[in-house]
Amino acid sequence: MPESIAAVVVTYNRKLLLGECLDALLKQTRPLDAIYVIDNASTDGTQEFLSQRGFLRECKIRYVRLPENTGGAGGFHAGLRCAFEAGFDWFWLMDDDVEPYLDGLEQLYRFSTESHCIHGRKTGPDGRPVAWGDWFDSRAIATRPIEDPGFIIHPRCQEVNVGCFEGMLLARDVVAKIGYPCRELFIMWDDTFYGFLASQVTKVLYANVLALKRKRATDTVSGGFLGKRVTLAPLAAYYYQRNRFLIARKLHSLGPAFFLSTVNYGFRALAKDLFLTKDLARVSASARGLIDGVRELGRK
């Protein structure tokens, strides 16, 4: 009997992009058995849009509206729980601002005998492949890029120890062992951490197959010794700093490596927004994230 696969799509105020994502999910060459749409209390008329477009009449689509915005972490926690409790064998996780290639699931599932946590490649809005892939240092709570992002040395696939909720394909047995994504993280580091937990029970694969189209560009800024840096919204900047402390506490990684990397992460974030973007809102958000992170260490 074929294994069952459910997609889990978390959305917040991006109804048009969500519609494009759902259109592609319904046309997969390896058909999905269910599509869970987890609405993080959108205020842009997402539910009405889905109804008008006929998505809510699709037997495969299961719409769940949360009472409040719980961030990506809370949304994937809720969605994965729904799909897991419904008994599906595999789960394909994605945000609302990506569009899967029509054979994306079929391509990823070919690796299901080698790994129970699989990622594919993405293209950006310009159609070019997006570089992805990190290695997570659980002592420093830091990441470094993989050495072969272009699949030159490893043309078929390579191992990573992080995750990405832009297209992670995850097997039921992994969820049974590691649980659901950590709701406390809200946004930032949530999928990295979840992928690391998955790497403790299965090989996490990054496959050289095109799975998704990323529909929104990532803003970056470059400057001197700071190098090329991603520009985060203030809310993301806050959680980027704070969540490292939460993860360090969960992994019992409160040693010298963590505190040295915290100085590096904090300094670079503050310097970038003081001297490159000159955005005081982001400076304030990063500083508050660091302060609240330190406070988290005192929690039991």
VEXFINU-413080 format. One record per residue (C-alpha): residue number from 1; residue in three letters; y, x, z. Coordinates in nm, 2 decimals. Layout:
<pts>
@pos->NUM | code->ALA | y->Y | x->X | z->Z
...
</pts>
This chain:
<pts>
@pos->1 | code->MET | y->0.00 | x->0.00 | z->0.00
@pos->2 | code->PRO | y->0.34 | x->0.15 | z->-0.09
@pos->3 | code->GLU | y->0.57 | x->0.25 | z->0.19
@pos->4 | code->SER | y->0.87 | x->0.03 | z->0.26
@pos->5 | code->ILE | y->1.22 | x->0.16 | z->0.24
@pos->6 | code->ALA | y->1.54 | x->0.01 | z->0.37
@pos->7 | code->ALA | y->1.89 | x->0.13 | z->0.30
@pos->8 | code->VAL | y->2.15 | x->0.13 | z->0.58
@pos->9 | code->VAL | y->2.51 | x->0.12 | z->0.47
@pos->10 | code->VAL | y->2.79 | x->0.14 | z->0.73
@pos->11 | code->THR | y->3.12 | x->0.00 | z->0.62
@pos->12 | code->TYR | y->3.48 | x->-0.04 | z->0.75
@pos->13 | code->ASN | y->3.77 | x->-0.17 | z->0.54
@pos->14 | code->ARG | y->3.65 | x->-0.05 | z->0.20
@pos->15 | code->LYS | y->3.52 | x->-0.37 | z->0.04
@pos->16 | code->LEU | y->3.57 | x->-0.26 | z->-0.32
@pos->17 | code->LEU | y->3.38 | x->0.07 | z->-0.27
@pos->18 | code->LEU | y->3.12 | x->-0.11 | z->-0.07
@pos->19 | code->GLY | y->3.06 | x->-0.35 | z->-0.37
@pos->20 | code->GLU | y->3.01 | x->-0.06 | z->-0.60
@pos->21 | code->CYS | y->2.76 | x->0.10 | z->-0.36
@pos->22 | code->LEU | y->2.56 | x->-0.22 | z->-0.32
@pos->23 | code->ASP | y->2.55 | x->-0.28 | z->-0.70
@pos->24 | code->ALA | y->2.39 | x->0.06 | z->-0.74
@pos->25 | code->LEU | y->2.15 | x->0.01 | z->-0.45
@pos->26 | code->LEU | y->2.02 | x->-0.32 | z->-0.61
@pos->27 | code->LYS | y->1.95 | x->-0.14 | z->-0.94
@pos->28 | code->GLN | y->1.75 | x->0.15 | z->-0.80
@pos->29 | code->THR | y->1.46 | x->0.26 | z->-1.02
@pos->30 | code->ARG | y->1.25 | x->0.29 | z->-0.70
@pos->31 | code->PRO | y->1.34 | x->-0.06 | z->-0.56
@pos->32 | code->LEU | y->1.45 | x->-0.09 | z->-0.21
@pos->33 | code->ASP | y->1.28 | x->-0.34 | z->0.02
@pos->34 | code->ALA | y->1.60 | x->-0.43 | z->0.22
@pos->35 | code->ILE | y->1.96 | x->-0.33 | z->0.24
@pos->36 | code->TYR | y->2.13 | x->-0.35 | z->0.58
@pos->37 | code->VAL | y->2.51 | x->-0.37 | z->0.56
@pos->38 | code->ILE | y->2.66 | x->-0.29 | z->0.90
@pos->39 | code->ASP | y->3.02 | x->-0.41 | z->0.91
@pos->40 | code->ASN | y->3.22 | x->-0.22 | z->1.18
@pos->41 | code->ALA | y->3.45 | x->-0.52 | z->1.24
@pos->42 | code->SER | y->3.64 | x->-0.48 | z->0.91
@pos->43 | code->THR | y->3.98 | x->-0.65 | z->0.88
@pos->44 | code->ASP | y->4.01 | x->-0.65 | z->0.50
@pos->45 | code->GLY | y->3.80 | x->-0.96 | z->0.43
@pos->46 | code->THR | y->3.48 | x->-0.77 | z->0.37
@pos->47 | code->GLN | y->3.25 | x->-1.06 | z->0.46
@pos->48 | code->GLU | y->3.44 | x->-1.30 | z->0.24
@pos->49 | code->PHE | y->3.43 | x->-1.05 | z->-0.05
@pos->50 | code->LEU | y->3.06 | x->-1.01 | z->-0.01
@pos->51 | code->SER | y->3.01 | x->-1.38 | z->-0.01
@pos->52 | code->GLN | y->3.23 | x->-1.44 | z->-0.32
@pos->53 | code->ARG | y->3.06 | x->-1.16 | z->-0.51
@pos->54 | code->GLY | y->2.71 | x->-1.32 | z->-0.43
@pos->55 | code->PHE | y->2.59 | x->-1.02 | z->-0.23
@pos->56 | code->LEU | y->2.51 | x->-1.24 | z->0.07
@pos->57 | code->ARG | y->2.28 | x->-1.46 | z->-0.15
@pos->58 | code->GLU | y->2.07 | x->-1.15 | z->-0.24
@pos->59 | code->CYS | y->1.74 | x->-1.18 | z->-0.05
@pos->60 | code->LYS | y->1.73 | x->-0.80 | z->0.01
@pos->61 | code->ILE | y->2.08 | x->-0.78 | z->0.17
@pos->62 | code->ARG | y->2.10 | x->-0.83 | z->0.55
@pos->63 | code->TYR | y->2.46 | x->-0.84 | z->0.67
@pos->64 | code->VAL | y->2.54 | x->-0.75 | z->1.03
@pos->65 | code->ARG | y->2.90 | x->-0.77 | z->1.15
@pos->66 | code->LEU | y->2.96 | x->-0.58 | z->1.47
@pos->67 | code->PRO | y->3.21 | x->-0.72 | z->1.73
@pos->68 | code->GLU | y->3.41 | x->-0.40 | z->1.73
@pos->69 | code->ASN | y->3.45 | x->-0.08 | z->1.53
@pos->70 | code->THR | y->3.20 | x->0.16 | z->1.68
@pos->71 | code->GLY | y->3.26 | x->0.44 | z->1.42
@pos->72 | code->GLY | y->3.00 | x->0.58 | z->1.19
@pos->73 | code->ALA | y->2.78 | x->0.69 | z->1.48
@pos->74 | code->GLY | y->2.77 | x->0.34 | z->1.63
@pos->75 | code->GLY | y->2.72 | x->0.18 | z->1.29
@pos->76 | code->PHE | y->2.43 | x->0.40 | z->1.20
@pos->77 | code->HIS | y->2.29 | x->0.35 | z->1.55
@pos->78 | code->ALA | y->2.30 | x->-0.03 | z->1.51
@pos->79 | code->GLY | y->2.18 | x->-0.03 | z->1.15
@pos->80 | code->LEU | y->1.89 | x->0.21 | z->1.20
@pos->81 | code->ARG | y->1.78 | x->0.01 | z->1.51
@pos->82 | code->CYS | y->1.78 | x->-0.31 | z->1.30
@pos->83 | code->ALA | y->1.57 | x->-0.15 | z->1.02
@pos->84 | code->PHE | y->1.34 | x->0.03 | z->1.26
@pos->85 | code->GLU | y->1.27 | x->-0.28 | z->1.46
@pos->86 | code->ALA | y->1.20 | x->-0.47 | z->1.14
@pos->87 | code->GLY | y->0.91 | x->-0.23 | z->1.07
@pos->88 | code->PHE | y->1.03 | x->-0.03 | z->0.76
@pos->89 | code->ASP | y->0.87 | x->0.31 | z->0.69
@pos->90 | code->TRP | y->1.17 | x->0.49 | z->0.55
@pos->91 | code->PHE | y->1.55 | x->0.46 | z->0.59
@pos->92 | code->TRP | y->1.82 | x->0.56 | z->0.34
@pos->93 | code->LEU | y->2.15 | x->0.61 | z->0.52
@pos->94 | code->MET | y->2.49 | x->0.61 | z->0.36
@pos->95 | code->ASP | y->2.86 | x->0.54 | z->0.40
@pos->96 | code->ASP | y->3.04 | x->0.28 | z->0.20
@pos->97 | code->ASP | y->3.24 | x->0.53 | z->-0.01
@pos->98 | code->VAL | y->2.94 | x->0.67 | z->-0.20
@pos->99 | code->GLU | y->2.76 | x->0.53 | z->-0.50
@pos->100 | code->PRO | y->2.39 | x->0.63 | z->-0.54
@pos->101 | code->TYR | y->2.27 | x->0.74 | z->-0.88
@pos->102 | code->LEU | y->2.03 | x->0.47 | z->-1.01
@pos->103 | code->ASP | y->1.73 | x->0.71 | z->-0.98
@pos->104 | code->GLY | y->1.86 | x->0.87 | z->-0.66
@pos->105 | code->LEU | y->1.60 | x->0.72 | z->-0.42
@pos->106 | code->GLU | y->1.32 | x->0.78 | z->-0.67
@pos->107 | code->GLN | y->1.42 | x->1.15 | z->-0.69
@pos->108 | code->LEU | y->1.45 | x->1.19 | z->-0.31
@pos->109 | code->TYR | y->1.12 | x->1.01 | z->-0.24
@pos->110 | code->ARG | y->0.93 | x->1.26 | z->-0.45
@pos->111 | code->PHE | y->0.98 | x->1.51 | z->-0.16
@pos->112 | code->SER | y->0.84 | x->1.27 | z->0.10
@pos->113 | code->THR | y->0.51 | x->1.45 | z->0.13
@pos->114 | code->GLU | y->0.70 | x->1.78 | z->0.22
@pos->115 | code->SER | y->0.96 | x->1.65 | z->0.46
@pos->116 | code->HIS | y->1.04 | x->1.34 | z->0.66
@pos->117 | code->CYS | y->1.42 | x->1.41 | z->0.65
@pos->118 | code->ILE | y->1.55 | x->1.46 | z->0.30
@pos->119 | code->HIS | y->1.89 | x->1.51 | z->0.15
@pos->120 | code->GLY | y->1.99 | x->1.53 | z->-0.22
@pos->121 | code->ARG | y->2.29 | x->1.67 | z->-0.40
@pos->122 | code->LYS | y->2.62 | x->1.48 | z->-0.45
@pos->123 | code->THR | y->2.89 | x->1.49 | z->-0.71
@pos->124 | code->GLY | y->3.26 | x->1.45 | z->-0.63
@pos->125 | code->PRO | y->3.51 | x->1.22 | z->-0.79
@pos->126 | code->ASP | y->3.56 | x->1.47 | z->-1.07
@pos->127 | code->GLY | y->3.19 | x->1.46 | z->-1.15
@pos->128 | code->ARG | y->3.11 | x->1.81 | z->-1.03
@pos->129 | code->PRO | y->2.85 | x->1.89 | z->-0.77
@pos->130 | code->VAL | y->2.98 | x->1.90 | z->-0.41
@pos->131 | code->ALA | y->2.88 | x->2.21 | z->-0.21
@pos->132 | code->TRP | y->2.70 | x->2.10 | z->0.11
@pos->133 | code->GLY | y->2.45 | x->2.25 | z->0.35
@pos->134 | code->ASP | y->2.49 | x->2.42 | z->0.68
@pos->135 | code->TRP | y->2.29 | x->2.59 | z->0.95
@pos->136 | code->PHE | y->2.36 | x->2.47 | z->1.30
@pos->137 | code->ASP | y->2.38 | x->2.72 | z->1.59
@pos->138 | code->SER | y->2.27 | x->2.52 | z->1.89
@pos->139 | code->ARG | y->2.40 | x->2.78 | z->2.14
@pos->140 | code->ALA | y->2.75 | x->2.80 | z->1.99
@pos->141 | code->ILE | y->2.77 | x->2.43 | z->1.87
@pos->142 | code->ALA | y->2.89 | x->2.57 | z->1.54
@pos->143 | code->THR | y->2.78 | x->2.57 | z->1.18
@pos->144 | code->ARG | y->2.77 | x->2.82 | z->0.90
@pos->145 | code->PRO | y->2.73 | x->2.75 | z->0.53
@pos->146 | code->ILE | y->2.38 | x->2.81 | z->0.38
@pos->147 | code->GLU | y->2.35 | x->3.11 | z->0.16
@pos->148 | code->ASP | y->2.24 | x->2.93 | z->-0.15
@pos->149 | code->PRO | y->2.46 | x->2.62 | z->-0.20
@pos->150 | code->GLY | y->2.42 | x->2.64 | z->-0.58
@pos->151 | code->PHE | y->2.03 | x->2.66 | z->-0.57
@pos->152 | code->ILE | y->2.03 | x->2.99 | z->-0.75
@pos->153 | code->ILE | y->1.76 | x->3.15 | z->-0.52
@pos->154 | code->HIS | y->1.58 | x->2.83 | z->-0.44
@pos->155 | code->PRO | y->1.60 | x->2.62 | z->-0.76
@pos->156 | code->ARG | y->1.39 | x->2.33 | z->-0.63
@pos->157 | code->CYS | y->1.48 | x->2.28 | z->-0.26
@pos->158 | code->GLN | y->1.57 | x->2.46 | z->0.06
@pos->159 | code->GLU | y->1.55 | x->2.41 | z->0.43
@pos->160 | code->VAL | y->1.85 | x->2.32 | z->0.65
@pos->161 | code->ASN | y->1.88 | x->2.21 | z->1.01
@pos->162 | code->VAL | y->2.16 | x->1.96 | z->0.99
@pos->163 | code->GLY | y->2.20 | x->1.61 | z->0.86
@pos->164 | code->CYS | y->2.45 | x->1.41 | z->0.66
@pos->165 | code->PHE | y->2.48 | x->1.03 | z->0.67
@pos->166 | code->GLU | y->2.59 | x->1.04 | z->0.30
@pos->167 | code->GLY | y->2.24 | x->0.99 | z->0.18
@pos->168 | code->MET | y->1.99 | x->1.10 | z->0.44
@pos->169 | code->LEU | y->1.64 | x->0.97 | z->0.37
@pos->170 | code->LEU | y->1.45 | x->0.95 | z->0.70
@pos->171 | code->ALA | y->1.10 | x->0.86 | z->0.79
@pos->172 | code->ARG | y->1.00 | x->0.62 | z->1.07
@pos->173 | code->ASP | y->0.80 | x->0.87 | z->1.27
@pos->174 | code->VAL | y->1.11 | x->1.09 | z->1.30
@pos->175 | code->VAL | y->1.32 | x->0.80 | z->1.44
@pos->176 | code->ALA | y->1.03 | x->0.72 | z->1.68
@pos->177 | code->LYS | y->1.05 | x->1.08 | z->1.82
@pos->178 | code->ILE | y->1.43 | x->1.14 | z->1.83
@pos->179 | code->GLY | y->1.57 | x->0.79 | z->1.87
@pos->180 | code->TYR | y->1.89 | x->0.66 | z->1.71
@pos->181 | code->PRO | y->2.22 | x->0.84 | z->1.64
@pos->182 | code->CYS | y->2.43 | x->0.90 | z->1.95
@pos->183 | code->ARG | y->2.69 | x->0.62 | z->1.97
@pos->184 | code->GLU | y->2.92 | x->0.83 | z->2.20
@pos->185 | code->LEU | y->3.02 | x->1.06 | z->1.92
@pos->186 | code->PHE | y->3.19 | x->0.77 | z->1.73
@pos->187 | code->ILE | y->3.28 | x->1.00 | z->1.43
@pos->188 | code->MET | y->3.25 | x->1.37 | z->1.35
@pos->189 | code->TRP | y->2.94 | x->1.59 | z->1.43
@pos->190 | code->ASP | y->2.72 | x->1.28 | z->1.47
@pos->191 | code->ASP | y->2.51 | x->1.34 | z->1.15
@pos->192 | code->THR | y->2.51 | x->1.71 | z->1.20
@pos->193 | code->PHE | y->2.36 | x->1.66 | z->1.55
@pos->194 | code->TYR | y->2.12 | x->1.40 | z->1.43
@pos->195 | code->GLY | y->1.99 | x->1.62 | z->1.16
@pos->196 | code->PHE | y->1.95 | x->1.90 | z->1.41
@pos->197 | code->LEU | y->1.74 | x->1.68 | z->1.63
@pos->198 | code->ALA | y->1.53 | x->1.58 | z->1.32
@pos->199 | code->SER | y->1.47 | x->1.95 | z->1.25
@pos->200 | code->GLN | y->1.29 | x->1.98 | z->1.58
@pos->201 | code->VAL | y->1.02 | x->1.74 | z->1.46
@pos->202 | code->THR | y->1.01 | x->1.78 | z->1.08
@pos->203 | code->LYS | y->1.14 | x->2.02 | z->0.82
@pos->204 | code->VAL | y->1.48 | x->1.90 | z->0.70
@pos->205 | code->LEU | y->1.50 | x->1.95 | z->0.32
@pos->206 | code->TYR | y->1.80 | x->1.98 | z->0.09
@pos->207 | code->ALA | y->1.66 | x->1.90 | z->-0.26
@pos->208 | code->ASN | y->1.82 | x->2.00 | z->-0.59
@pos->209 | code->VAL | y->1.83 | x->1.65 | z->-0.73
@pos->210 | code->LEU | y->2.14 | x->1.43 | z->-0.78
@pos->211 | code->ALA | y->2.14 | x->1.14 | z->-0.54
@pos->212 | code->LEU | y->2.49 | x->1.02 | z->-0.48
@pos->213 | code->LYS | y->2.84 | x->1.01 | z->-0.62
@pos->214 | code->ARG | y->3.11 | x->1.07 | z->-0.36
@pos->215 | code->LYS | y->3.40 | x->0.84 | z->-0.45
@pos->216 | code->ARG | y->3.68 | x->0.98 | z->-0.24
@pos->217 | code->ALA | y->3.81 | x->1.34 | z->-0.25
@pos->218 | code->THR | y->3.83 | x->1.56 | z->0.05
@pos->219 | code->ASP | y->4.17 | x->1.69 | z->0.14
@pos->220 | code->THR | y->4.19 | x->2.07 | z->0.20
@pos->221 | code->VAL | y->4.46 | x->2.32 | z->0.26
@pos->222 | code->SER | y->4.45 | x->2.70 | z->0.22
@pos->223 | code->GLY | y->4.64 | x->2.98 | z->0.38
@pos->224 | code->GLY | y->4.59 | x->3.34 | z->0.46
@pos->225 | code->PHE | y->4.34 | x->3.44 | z->0.74
@pos->226 | code->LEU | y->4.27 | x->3.07 | z->0.81
@pos->227 | code->GLY | y->4.10 | x->3.04 | z->0.47
@pos->228 | code->LYS | y->4.03 | x->2.70 | z->0.31
@pos->229 | code->ARG | y->4.04 | x->2.42 | z->0.58
@pos->230 | code->VAL | y->3.95 | x->2.05 | z->0.56
@pos->231 | code->THR | y->4.25 | x->1.84 | z->0.65
@pos->232 | code->LEU | y->4.14 | x->1.57 | z->0.90
@pos->233 | code->ALA | y->4.31 | x->1.25 | z->1.00
@pos->234 | code->PRO | y->4.43 | x->1.27 | z->1.37
@pos->235 | code->LEU | y->4.14 | x->1.05 | z->1.49
@pos->236 | code->ALA | y->3.89 | x->1.27 | z->1.32
@pos->237 | code->ALA | y->4.07 | x->1.58 | z->1.45
@pos->238 | code->TYR | y->4.03 | x->1.45 | z->1.81
@pos->239 | code->TYR | y->3.66 | x->1.37 | z->1.78
@pos->240 | code->TYR | y->3.59 | x->1.70 | z->1.60
@pos->241 | code->GLN | y->3.70 | x->1.89 | z->1.91
@pos->242 | code->ARG | y->3.58 | x->1.66 | z->2.18
@pos->243 | code->ASN | y->3.23 | x->1.60 | z->2.04
@pos->244 | code->ARG | y->3.14 | x->1.96 | z->2.05
@pos->245 | code->PHE | y->3.15 | x->1.94 | z->2.43
@pos->246 | code->LEU | y->2.94 | x->1.63 | z->2.43
@pos->247 | code->ILE | y->2.67 | x->1.80 | z->2.22
@pos->248 | code->ALA | y->2.69 | x->2.12 | z->2.42
@pos->249 | code->ARG | y->2.62 | x->1.91 | z->2.74
@pos->250 | code->LYS | y->2.33 | x->1.73 | z->2.58
@pos->251 | code->LEU | y->2.17 | x->2.05 | z->2.46
@pos->252 | code->HIS | y->2.25 | x->2.24 | z->2.78
@pos->253 | code->SER | y->2.44 | x->2.50 | z->2.57
@pos->254 | code->LEU | y->2.73 | x->2.57 | z->2.81
@pos->255 | code->GLY | y->2.71 | x->2.95 | z->2.78
@pos->256 | code->PRO | y->2.93 | x->3.23 | z->2.65
@pos->257 | code->ALA | y->2.85 | x->3.16 | z->2.28
@pos->258 | code->PHE | y->2.98 | x->2.80 | z->2.31
@pos->259 | code->PHE | y->3.30 | x->2.90 | z->2.49
@pos->260 | code->LEU | y->3.37 | x->3.18 | z->2.24
@pos->261 | code->SER | y->3.32 | x->2.94 | z->1.94
@pos->262 | code->THR | y->3.54 | x->2.68 | z->2.12
@pos->263 | code->VAL | y->3.83 | x->2.93 | z->2.13
@pos->264 | code->ASN | y->3.77 | x->3.00 | z->1.76
@pos->265 | code->TYR | y->3.75 | x->2.63 | z->1.66
@pos->266 | code->GLY | y->4.04 | x->2.53 | z->1.87
@pos->267 | code->PHE | y->4.27 | x->2.81 | z->1.76
@pos->268 | code->ARG | y->4.20 | x->2.76 | z->1.39
@pos->269 | code->ALA | y->4.25 | x->2.39 | z->1.41
@pos->270 | code->LEU | y->4.58 | x->2.42 | z->1.60
@pos->271 | code->ALA | y->4.71 | x->2.70 | z->1.38
@pos->272 | code->LYS | y->4.62 | x->2.52 | z->1.06
@pos->273 | code->ASP | y->4.82 | x->2.21 | z->1.16
@pos->274 | code->LEU | y->5.11 | x->2.41 | z->1.32
@pos->275 | code->PHE | y->5.16 | x->2.65 | z->1.04
@pos->276 | code->LEU | y->5.00 | x->2.50 | z->0.72
@pos->277 | code->THR | y->5.02 | x->2.13 | z->0.73
@pos->278 | code->LYS | y->5.29 | x->2.12 | z->1.00
@pos->279 | code->ASP | y->5.15 | x->1.79 | z->1.13
@pos->280 | code->LEU | y->5.23 | x->1.75 | z->1.49
@pos->281 | code->ALA | y->5.01 | x->1.43 | z->1.52
@pos->282 | code->ARG | y->4.70 | x->1.64 | z->1.43
@pos->283 | code->VAL | y->4.81 | x->1.92 | z->1.66
@pos->284 | code->SER | y->4.83 | x->1.66 | z->1.94
@pos->285 | code->ALA | y->4.50 | x->1.50 | z->1.85
@pos->286 | code->SER | y->4.31 | x->1.83 | z->1.85
@pos->287 | code->ALA | y->4.47 | x->1.94 | z->2.18
@pos->288 | code->ARG | y->4.37 | x->1.61 | z->2.34
@pos->289 | code->GLY | y->4.02 | x->1.65 | z->2.20
@pos->290 | code->LEU | y->3.99 | x->1.99 | z->2.36
@pos->291 | code->ILE | y->4.12 | x->1.86 | z->2.70
@pos->292 | code->ASP | y->3.90 | x->1.55 | z->2.70
@pos->293 | code->GLY | y->3.61 | x->1.77 | z->2.60
@pos->294 | code->VAL | y->3.66 | x->1.99 | z->2.90
@pos->295 | code->ARG | y->3.67 | x->1.68 | z->3.12
@pos->296 | code->GLU | y->3.34 | x->1.57 | z->2.97
@pos->297 | code->LEU | y->3.18 | x->1.87 | z->3.12
@pos->298 | code->GLY | y->3.24 | x->1.74 | z->3.46
@pos->299 | code->ARG | y->3.06 | x->1.41 | z->3.39
@pos->300 | code->LYS | y->2.71 | x->1.37 | z->3.53
</pts>
